[in-house]
Amino acid sequence: MPTDTRQAIPPGSVDVRGPRFAAWITSAVLVLVLVLAAVAPGAAAVLIGLQAIVFALGALQGPRRSPYGRIYAAVIAPRNGPVTETEPVAPLRFAQLLGLVFSAVSLLGFLAGSTVVGGVFAGFALFAAFLNAAFGICLGCQIYPLVARFRRTTPAPAPN
């Protein structure tokens, strides 16, 4: 009887290969958005809208429960070897939130008839996704500690 050789992942962490897999899918979707922006801006708007939903789900539910995370868990993870490296979930959720912001501005640009704005912000999202996919550099994860530190040092509003 085969045994599961994968190690348990600590709570609040994920296998780094999952977010990188998601970043590859995201990169492909965003390249398609940019190609469509040149020939069919309406289709580009629909596709960036769908990607925005994926980013929103990743930000709200975390990388494991995002659509691409579920694909990774069902199809790719069972074929991978043991987990050798994990990363914390909170910075990844923040990165998804940044992706949501970029894709939402891109969508607004397309809806307003500005393929330049739509394309530029889709390009920003593509840049960040590709860095993570190809090189393991998560821009949102790099920014997260600065934002977390700012949130800790900001005084709470005085009671009325």
Secondary structure, 3 states (H helix, E strand, C coil): CCCCCCCCCCCCEEECHHHHHHHHHHHHHHHHHHHHHHHCHHHHHHHHHHHHHHHHHHHHHCCCCCHHHHHHHHHHHHHCCCCCCEEEHHHHHHHHHHHHHHHHHHHHHHHCCCHHHHHHHHHHHHHHHHHHHHHCCCHHHHHHHHHHHHHHHCCCCCCC
